[in-house]
Amino acid sequence: MNTLKKFELMEKIVRELEDLQNSQQALIQKIGKIEVDNIELGDSRLEKDAGDMHQRLSDNLDTIVSILDYFANKTENFGNKNNVEALKEQEAINNATS
């Protein structure tokens, strides 16, 4: 795989991780709403299970954020080290003259 293709794939993974982070945050908000609604209802099983789910979702979000930070930095460093902007410009020139 050439350098530019590798960088593009790394950027795609970063975007997918960002999407996963947003989805996980939405799930946490939804379970939080269920927990709030259940305060009035008072269902003990729902209270226990929703609390457990909230904790697991929160733990998953922490992991996603950590992976995203790591991989976004890795992608940026790879791009800088390999002068990806110049490679993109060269590819555009090559495509224009082909």
C-alpha positions in Angstrom: 0.0 0.0 0.0 1.5 3.3 -1.0 1.9 6.1 1.6 -1.0 8.2 0.4 -3.4 5.3 0.4 -2.3 4.3 3.9 -2.9 7.8 5.2 -6.3 8.0 3.6 -7.2 4.7 5.3 -5.9 6.0 8.6 -8.1 9.1 8.2 -11.1 6.9 7.4 -10.5 5.0 10.6 -10.3 8.2 12.6 -13.7 9.3 11.1 -15.2 6.0 12.0 -13.9 6.2 15.5 -15.4 9.7 15.8 -18.7 8.3 14.6 -18.5 5.5 17.1 -17.8 8.1 19.8 -20.9 10.1 18.8 -23.0 7.0 18.8 -21.8 5.9 22.2 -22.6 9.4 23.6 -26.1 9.2 22.1 -26.6 5.8 23.8 -25.5 7.2 27.2 -28.0 10.1 26.8 -30.8 7.6 26.0 -30.1 5.4 28.9 -29.9 8.5 31.1 -33.4 9.5 30.0 -34.6 6.0 30.9 -33.1 6.3 34.3 -34.7 9.7 34.9 -38.1 8.5 33.7 -37.7 5.5 36.0 -37.2 7.7 39.0 -40.9 8.5 38.8 -41.9 4.9 37.9 -39.7 3.2 40.5 -39.1 -0.2 38.8 -36.3 -1.9 40.7 -35.1 -4.1 37.9 -35.1 -1.3 35.4 -33.2 0.8 37.9 -30.5 -1.9 38.4 -30.1 -2.9 34.8 -30.2 0.6 33.4 -27.5 1.7 35.9 -25.4 -1.3 34.9 -25.8 -0.5 31.2 -25.0 3.1 31.8 -21.8 2.1 33.5 -20.8 -0.2 30.7 -21.6 2.4 28.1 -19.5 4.9 29.9 -16.6 2.5 30.2 -16.8 1.8 26.5 -16.9 5.6 25.7 -13.7 6.0 27.8 -12.0 3.3 25.7 -13.2 4.8 22.4 -12.0 8.2 23.4 -8.6 6.8 24.3 -8.3 4.9 21.1 -9.4 7.9 19.1 -6.9 10.2 20.7 -4.1 7.7 20.1 -5.0 6.9 16.5 -5.7 10.6 15.5 -2.2 11.5 16.8 -0.7 8.6 15.0 -2.4 9.6 11.8 -1.3 13.2 12.1 2.3 12.2 12.8 2.3 9.8 9.9 1.0 12.6 7.6 3.6 15.1 8.8 6.4 12.6 8.6 5.6 11.5 5.1 4.7 15.0 3.8 1.2 13.8 2.8 0.1 17.3 1.6 2.8 17.3 -1.0 1.8 13.7 -2.1 -1.8 14.9 -2.5 -0.7 17.8 -4.6 1.5 15.6 -6.8 -1.4 13.1 -7.2 -3.7 15.9 -8.2 -1.2 17.1 -10.8 -0.7 13.6 -12.1 -4.5 13.1 -12.4 -4.9 16.4 -14.2 -2.2 15.6 -16.8 -3.4 12.1 -17.4 
